[in-house]
Amino acid sequence: MLGLMQDQPLLISQLIEFAARHHPDGAIVSRRVEGDIHRYTYRDAAARSRRVANALDRLGLGFSDRVATLAWNGYRHFELYYGVSGSGRVVHTINPRLAPDQVAWIANHAEDKVLCFDMTFLPIVKAIWSKCTTVATWVALCDPAALPGDTGIPNLVAYEAWIGAESDRYEWPVFDERSAAALCYTSGTTGNPKGALYSHRSTILHAYGEALPDAISLSARDSVLAVVPMFHVNAWGLPYSAAMTGCKLVLPGASLDGKSVYELMEAEKVTLSAGVPTVWLGLLTYMKQQGLTFSSMQRTVIGGSACPPAMIRTFREDYGVTVLHAWGMTEMSPLGTVCNLKLNQLAADRESQYAVMAKQGRAVYGVDMKIVDGNGEELPWDGESTGDLLVKGPWVVSGYFKGEGGQVLRDGWFPTGDVASIDPDGFLQITDRSKDVIKSGGEWISSIDIENIAMAHPAVAMAACIAVPHPKWDERPLLVVVRKPGAEATPAEILGFFEGKVAKWQVPDDVVFVDSIPLGATGKMQKMKLREQFREHRLPGA
């Protein structure tokens, strides 16, 4: 016997129409690439999204055809999220920080029919348009007056003229909720990037999970600054969960320096933000230099790479902001875990709380996880056993776009490539990426643990721990450090800071100071480049 409930597919168009109907005056604030601040409402966004859908219909795009974006976080990009997916096409966000040839490769692999871009990225488009064999229409996200007349790009139109000719009346189609909605490629650190193809169903369920109190607790009472780019795993799903909850959504455009982020936070009374650690490092540095405080900020979601415990302390003790340490992957839409304390932990002393907050947190409902040994046997959740982390759930990929990489699941579980432990309370701790863990004399050393300790040193702005060859121990850790402006520290002082914090054999053999550490397209440290740079480095005594 079946239940007697209405059977309605979960579709992305429902989100923007819900927001327009139930939160019509909810604000969406964008810093435009033109330099000014743009303000409008969910009602306005819904109307313009319907114009986008009509414009795509006029181009004759078919169901599931791909529409690419090369764009910052802004209201036009937001409209494309809904106008493209809502009309049955697939929005394909391309990371503009990738090399132009890689951007062209991704566009061709996805078989994009339309590519929409911010004017910031006009040089990229000029360099790749002739290589993009499937793109028939190029849309510059600007007014007609801002579009140069001599670009040489065929079939180029200004966005405002493109949708301005269309009606804001549109009947959103109804179709299978398992239909593709969005396409996002991995950063491709090894080999070509692979596409994660999200469905309408997976995206809606992910938005539900993200908004839960034990996730990021999103509501209509929040003003949310999405610092994480909309080209990075769909801004961690925030454009969808924002519409679902009706929160104020603040989109920072291209200005992600500490000063710009802080001023936008204060002007828009931001209560929640989300981004990678490197962005918050710039913000905290600026605030300390200027002697500033927050007037409204309450919590920030930090993910993309492990958040240094020192940063968690600084946010909480100096500025009264709670860090929600999170973990996920492109293949997970991306949310997997968020670190919120349990009831019994609220009564614990502060140091005990910090020990928990340094972990990546507990699974959001919809995600299951386990750790396994080399034989695939599940390991206990004792907080000590470490193994390969596997996940499954309704917003976790079952495979890659066009079958790239072949069969990826292990008995229905997705192998994340992370090495982790899980404690009895279900808190996940990533100890390393499997490719970054250091094996020294048969023992494993977590590069993340070493980096977290180094980041607590008052002179260290950024630190990366990598393995370098050693004639006796096979591999030994080398610490690569960027010093804070004006700070002085010697290698011996940095190494001395590790005393009593880890076993002696885990302390790095050497420290090298650099001006900068290479970052990838999503803001993560590129340890592969560091390993190549220092592969001939001779350690003391080696």
N, C-alpha and C positions, 0 to 999 in steps of 0.2 A: 504494500500500500504506500503510495506517494503522498507527501504533504500537499496541502491545498494552498500553496503560496504562488503569487504571481511570478512568472518566469521571465525576467528581464535581463538581457545581456549586460555585462559591465563594460561600458564604453567611455572613452576619454571625453567625448563631446558632452557627456552628462556632467562632468566636473565643472566645466566653464559655464554651462547653463544653470547648474545649481548655484554657483557663486553669483551669477548675474541676477538670479531670482531671489535668493535668500540673503545675499550680502552685496546688493547692487552698488552701494556707496563705499564698499571696501576699497582702500587705496592701493594703487600700484605706482610706485615712485621710481623713476629711472634717471641715472646720470647718463646723458646721451654722449655719443662720440663727438657731437657738435659742440659739447662743452657745457650745455645748460641742463637744467633739471626739468624733466617732463613728469606731469602728474595726470593720472586719470583713474577710472574706477573699473571694477570687474564688469559692470554693465557695458562700459565702453569697450573693454577688451573683448567681450563676447561678440559685440556687433562687428568689430574689425576682424575677428577670427572668421566670422561667417563671410565677410568680404573675401578673405583669403581663399576659403573653400570655393566660392564662386569663380574666383580668378583661375584656380587650378582646373575647375570644370571647363572653363573657356579654352584652356590650353589643350584640353582633350586627354588629360592624364588618366590612366586606368587605375583600377583598384590595386592597391599595394605597390604602385609606382613610388620610387624614392625621390624625395625632395631634400636636398642637402643644405646645410647652413654652415657658414664661416662667420661667426658672430659672437659678440660679447653678451653679457647679461643686460637685456634691455626689453622694453615693452614690445618692440617689433618682433624680436626673437620669441617672446612669450606668445604672441599671436600666432606665429608659425607652428609652435608646439601643438596648438589646438586646431587651427585651420587645416593643417596638413593631416594629422592623425584622425581628427574628427570626421573628415570627409572620406576616410578609408584609405588614404595614402600613408606612407611611412616617412616620418621625419628623421633625417640622418644628420646628426650633429658631428661635424668634423673638427678636430682639434687644430686650430691655426698655428699652434706652436710647433707642429711637425714640419719637417723639411718639405719644400714645395713639391718635389718629386714624389714624396710619400703621400701628400695630399692628393695629387693627381692619381696615384695608384689606387688609393682608397675610393675616390669618386668613380673610377672605372670599374673597380671590383663590385661596388654597390650598384652600378648601372644607374647613377643618378640622372634624372631627366631635367631637373631644375636645380640651380645652385644660387642661394641667397646669401649675400655677404655684406658685412659692415664696410664702410669706406676705408677704414683702417687697413683692411686686407686687400684693397685694390691692387697693390703691387704683386701679391701672391696670385690673384686671379689673372693679371696680365701675363704672368710667367707660366701659367698652367692651362689656360683656356684651350689652346690648340692641342693639348695632350689629352683633354677630357672628351673622349669619343662619344659619350652618350648624352652629355648635357646639351640640351637644345635651347634653353632659356636661362639667362643670367639676370638676377635681380639685385640691384644695389639698394641696401636698406637706408634710403634717404629720400628727400624731396627732389623733384626734377631739377630744381635750380642748383643743387649740390653735385649733380652728375656732370663730369667733364665731357666735352663733346668729341674728344680725340682719343678715346681709350683703345680703339682697334678691336674691341670685343664685340662679336656679332650677337644680335638678338639680346641686347642689353636694355633693361628698362629700370626706371626708378620705382621703388616699392610703393610710394605714395600715389604715383600715377597708376601703377598696376592694380592696386586694390581700390583706388579712388573711383575708378570707372564702374565698380561693381555694387550691387545691392547688398544691404546688410540683412536681408531676409534670405534664409536658407533652411531647408529641411534636412537636418542631419540624418544620414543613412543609418539604418539598423542592420547589423550583420553579426557574424559569429565573434564572440568576445575573445576567442583564441587567435583572431587575425592579428597580423603584425602591426605594431603601432610606431615603434621607434627602433633605430639601428645605431649602435655605438661600437666603435672599434677599440680593441685593446691598444695600449700604447706601443706595442710591438718592440719590446726591448730585445727580443731574439726572433729573427725572421720577420716576415711580413705580419702586420696587424691582423687580428681575426675579429669578425663581427659578432656582437651579441645582439640578438634580435628579440626585442621585448614585445609582448602581446598587450592588448588592451586589458585583458584580465589580470595579467601579472602586474601591470602598472597601477591599476586601481587597488589591488590587494597590497602592493608595496606602499601606496599612499596611506592606506588605512593603518598598516603596521608602523609606519614612520611617525604618525601623529599620536600614537598611543602614549599614555602617561609614562610608561616604563621605557619608551623610546625617547623622542625629543619633546613630547607633551605640547604639541602645537594646537593653538586655539585662536578664536577670533579676537582674543585679548592681546595677542602678540603682534609686535612689529618685527619682521624677520628680514635680516640682511643676508642675502645669498651671495657670499663672497666666492664660494666654490663655483667655477664657471658652468654655464649651461652646456658647454661642449665637453664637460667632464662628467660622464655618467648622468646626463640630464640634471646637472646641479644637485646630485644626490636625491633626486625626486622631489625637491622643494617646489618647483612650479606646479606640480600636481597636488601635493598635500596642502599647499597654500590655498588653492582654489577649493579644495575639499572642506577646509576649515574656515575660510573667509578671513584669514589673517592679513594684516597689512604686509605687502611684499615690497622690499626695497632692493633695487637692482643697480649695482655700482658701475656698470660699464667697464671701461678699460683702466680706470684709475684705482689701482689696488695698493698703492703705497700707504704707509702708515698714516700720514697726514690726511690724505683723502678719505681713507676708511673711517678714521676717527671723526672727522667733521660730518660725514654722512650719518654715522651712528648717532651723534648728538643732535643733529638737525631733525632727524626723523624719529627720535626717541626709540631707538632699536632696543628690543628686549632679548632677542635671540639672534645669533649669527652662526655661520657654518663655513669652514674652510680648512685648508691644510696648514700644518705647523709653520711653514716658511712665511705665510702671510701674517700670522699672529706675531711672529718674531719681529717683523717690521713695525707692526702696530705697537707692541710693548716697548720697543726701543724708542720710538717717537714719543710715546706718552711719558716715559721716564725722563727723557731729555727735556721735555717741556713742563714737567711737573703737573700732568693732567690727571683727571679722574673721570669715571663714567657717571652719568646722571640717571640712566635708565637700564643699562645692560644688566641682565640677570644670569644668562648662561650662554655658552658657546659650544657648538659641536665641532670637535677636532678629529679628523681622520685623514685618510689618504696615505699616511705613514704614521708610525708610532709617535705619540705626543710625549715629549720629555717630561718626566715628573716635575722638574724645576719650573716648567711653564705652567703646569697645573697649580703648583703652589703660588706662583706669582699672581696668576689670575684671581685665586681665591683670597690670599692674604693681603695683597696690595690693592686689589680693585673690587673685591666682593663678588666676583663672577665665578659661577660654577662651570667647570669644564666637563662636558659630556664626551668622554673618550669613546670613539666609535670605530668599528672595523667593518669592512666589506670589500667588494670587488666589482669591476665592470660586469663580470659574469653573474653578479648577484643583485643587480639593478640600482644601487649597490649594497643596500643595508643588510648587515648580518647581526651585529651586536651593538649595544649601547651600554655604557657603564653608568648605571644608577644604583645607589646604595639601597640595600634592603632595610626593612624596619629594624632588625636587630643590630645592624651596623651603624644606625644613626646614633646609638648610645655609646658607641666605641670612642676611644680617644682619637685625637686628630691624626696621629701618626698611623694608627691602624686604618683609618679611613683613607689616608693617602696611599697606603699600600694597595688597597682595593682599587682606588681611582686610577692608579697607574696601569691597571689591566684594561683590556679592550671591552670588557663588559659581558652582559648576559644576552642570550639569543632573544631576538624579537619574535613574537608569535608568528609562525609561518616559516621559520628557519629551524632546522634541526642540524646538529653537528656532532662529530665524534673525532677522536684521535686514534690512529692505528700505528702499529709497529711495522717493520719492514716486511712482515709476512701478511699484513692486512688484518691482524688481530686487534680488536678494540682494546684500548688501554683504559685504566681506571681514571675517574675524575678525583684525583687526590691532590692536585695542585703541584705535584712533583714529576709525575710521568710525562714525558714529552714524546710527541709523535707527529705524523703527517695529519694535517687537518682536512677533513672531508665534510661537505655540507650538502643539504638537499632542501627543497621547498618550492612553492608555486611561483616564486620570482627568481629562481636559480636556473641557469641555462641547462638545456638537455644536450646541446651541441652548438657548433658555430655556424654562422651564415654560409651557405653553399657547401656545407660539409667539411670546411677546412679543419684540419687536425684530426679528421676521422672520428672514431668513437672516443668520447672523452670521459664518459661516466664509468665508475667502478661499482657494479651492482646497484645502480641507481643513485650513487653518491658522486658529487663533483669534487675532484681533488684540487685543493686551492693552491698548492705549492708552498704553503706556510707550515712551519713547524711550531707547535703550540702545546700548552698544557691547559687543563680545565680543573678548577678547584671544586670542592664538594658543594659549594653554593651555585655552581654553574657559571662562574666567571672565567672567561677565556683570557689567556695571556699568550700573545704571539711572541715566541722567543726568537724567531728569525724567519726569513725566507729561506727555503731549502738551498737556494743557490748562493746565499750570503753567509750561511753558518760556517764557522771556522773550526777545522778539525786539527787539533794540535796534540801530537803524541798519542793518538787514539781517543782523546777526550774532546768533547764539543764545547765551543765557546760561543756564546750569543753576542753577535755584533750589536744588537739593540741594547742589551744590558750595558755594554761598554760605552756606547754613545750616550745613553741616559745619564750615566755617572759623569761623563765628561761635560755634558751640557749644564750640569749643576755648578761647575766651576765658574766663579764670577768673571773670569776673563774670556770665557768661551762663548762665541755667538752661534757656531754651528760645528758639529763634529760628525765624522764618518769613520767607522771602523771596518777595515778590509783585511783579508788574508794575503800575506806575501809568503813566498816559498822560504823554507828553512831546511838546511842540510840534515839536521838531526830530528827535528820535531815535525817535519813535513810542511806544516803551515804555522805561522805565528801572527798575532794581530798587530797591525799598524794603525795608529790613530792619526787621522788627517783633520786638522783644526783650522777654523777661521776665528781669529780673535775679534772681540768687540772693539769698536772704534776707540782708540786711545788707550786700550788695555795692553799691559805687558805681562808676559808669562814665558818661562823657559820650559823646554821639554821635561826637565827634571821636576819642576813645580807641578806640571800637569800630571805626571806619573805618580808623584807623591800623593796627589789627591785621591788616588785609588786605594791607599792603604786602609785596611780594615773593612773595605766595602765589597771586595771580591777576594777569592783565593789568589795567592801570589802568582800561581801559574796562569791565571786568566788576565793579569795585568798586561797591557800592550808592551811590546819590546821597544817601541820607539814612537815619537811624536814628530810630525812634520807640520809646519805652518804654511797655509796657502791663503791667497787673497779671496778665493771663492771656491765653492764646491759645485761641480756641474749638476744642474737640475734637469729632469726630464720634462716632457710636455705637460705633465700633470702635477709638477712641483715636487716630485720625489727625487731623492739623491740618486745619481747615476753611478752606482758603485762599479759597474762594468767598466766605465771610462776611467775611474780611479785605479782599478786593478791593472788596467793596461798602462796607465801613466806611471805607476810605481812598481811594475813587475820586475824591474831591475834594481829596486831599492835594496841596499845592503843593510841588514839589521845589525846593531851593535853585538859583537861577539859571535856573529854567524860565520 
